[in-house]
Amino acid sequence: MSSARRSLRGNPKEQAGRHASRSPVCHQNDTPRQPTLYARAGMLGPTTESESRGGTHLTRKLAIVLALIASLALSASSGAGASGSKATGGSLTGAGSTFVSKLVQAWVPKVDGALGIKVTYGPIGSGGGISQITNRTVDFGASDAPLSPDQFAACKGCVQIPWALSATSIPYRLDGGPNRIRLNGKVLADIFLGKIKTWDAPAVKGLNKGKTIPNTSITVIHRSDGSGTTYNMTDYLSRVSSEWKSRVGRGTAVNWPTGVGGRGSSGVSAALSQTNGGITYVDVAFSLVNHFKFAAIQNKAGVFALPGLKGIAAAAKTINRVAPDNGGISIVNPAKSQALAYPICTFTYVIIPKQTSKAADLKRFVRWTLTSGQQDGPKLLFQPIPKVVLKASLKTLNLVHS
């Protein structure tokens, strides 16, 4: 691990150009302060290409974490009611974002143990989560895309609260190609517009000098369902490409110019696994668990950044305030003053009614996720939400009543 402890020194652009073909590493000096197994393992993900090594160990450790989460959830379910000392509570159902589903799965047994509240969550996509909370078929929804004014109106008295923060990675499969591909915003947009059709196109090779890139056709793989990850991706593409903004735009569902669709993060991941030349977008934990190679994306500072916790934290440093009217926040393609920032980061929002018969349990649950629950984030590559966001989220939560 000694080589993994090195921090960035010197010119960030020069650092970003080194060891480009190596796999991601986690950095011990980034670990949360609590001495957990996962903190000692340093499961933090990479920040720039210069910090990219040891990815096999990282993916194995993340897989172990996810297996333990499933085991804890099963244990909590089978042991419910066995201890009379556990706090008592009701039950809550939620649905939505697949992006945040692993974090919610980590929360479920702990919320049961700490609060006595049994939470059931269905990872059906952000669009489905918004629809279900609007129709009040669940107690809370989760979305990686902030509600639009029309969605707020349709939800009739809902609030959205930022409760998790992570990054959208750009995984690809390129047999015989390098372990790390560099892309900038324009090239990525042109790939998803269908204008760049092969991996060895001059625009791609120009960003990857010295690397052997095969003449393989590119297959764009996108979400076919309503997706907050799609919103994050298309929001980024709209900010870096005027052509994308005018032709396609941003949204949880768009008319894709090219490619094939997959349902949910698991659907596009399965399609990528089977498609040489494929490229898609999923949360970084999905990329690591599936052992995908993923691209280094150039930020405004010119650094080719990777979706690790440092990159997410740097992007979050651009937040000065949270809009009091709706809680929506964007840290996509942040200012170049944040040299380490990964440019495709997103908040996930929990959406709940202001007035509900389950107000007491919902407030206890959400307050726990915003405070104690944030400790579970780093091991799943979720950055704890910044203090300015936490303060605003707790203030909004106080509006909920029975």
HELIX and SHEET records of a PDB file:
HELIX    1   1 SER A    2  ARG A    5  5                                   4    
HELIX    2   2 PRO A   12  ALA A   16  1                                   5    
HELIX    3   3 GLN A   28  ASP A   30  5                                   3    
HELIX    4   4 LEU A   37  ALA A   41  1                                   5    
HELIX    5   5 GLU A   49  GLU A   51  5                                   3    
HELIX    6   6 GLY A   55  SER A   78  1                                  24    
HELIX    7   7 SER A  101  LEU A  115  1                                  15    
HELIX    8   8 SER A  126  THR A  134  1                                   9    
HELIX    9   9 PRO A  149  CYS A  155  1                                   7    
HELIX   10  10 GLY A  185  LEU A  193  1                                   9    
HELIX   11  11 PRO A  202  LYS A  205  1                                   4    
HELIX   12  12 GLY A  228  VAL A  240  1                                  13    
HELIX   13  13 SER A  242  ARG A  247  1                                   6    
HELIX   14  14 GLY A  264  SER A  273  1                                  10    
HELIX   15  15 VAL A  284  VAL A  289  1                                   6    
HELIX   16  16 LEU A  309  ALA A  316  1                                   8    
HELIX   17  17 ALA A  359  LEU A  370  1                                  12    
HELIX   18  18 SER A  372  ASP A  376  5                                   5    
HELIX   19  19 PRO A  378  LEU A  380  5                                   3    
HELIX   20  20 LYS A  387  LEU A  397  1                                  11    
SHEET    1   A 6 LYS A 118  GLY A 122  0                                        
SHEET    2   A 6 SER A  91  GLY A  96  1                                        
SHEET    3   A 6 PHE A 140  SER A 143  1                                        
SHEET    4   A 6 CYS A 345  PRO A 353 -1                                        
SHEET    5   A 6 CYS A 158  SER A 169 -1                                        
SHEET    6   A 6 VAL A 282  ASP A 283 -1                                        
SHEET    1   B 2 PRO A 171  TYR A 172  0                                        
SHEET    2   B 2 LYS A 293  PHE A 294 -1                                        
SHEET    1   C 3 ARG A 182  LEU A 183  0                                        
SHEET    2   C 3 ALA A 296  GLN A 298  1                                        
SHEET    3   C 3 PHE A 304  ALA A 305 -1                                        
SHEET    1   D 3 VAL A 260  GLY A 262  0                                        
SHEET    2   D 3 THR A 219  ARG A 223  1                                        
SHEET    3   D 3 GLY A 278  ILE A 279  1                                        
END                                                                             
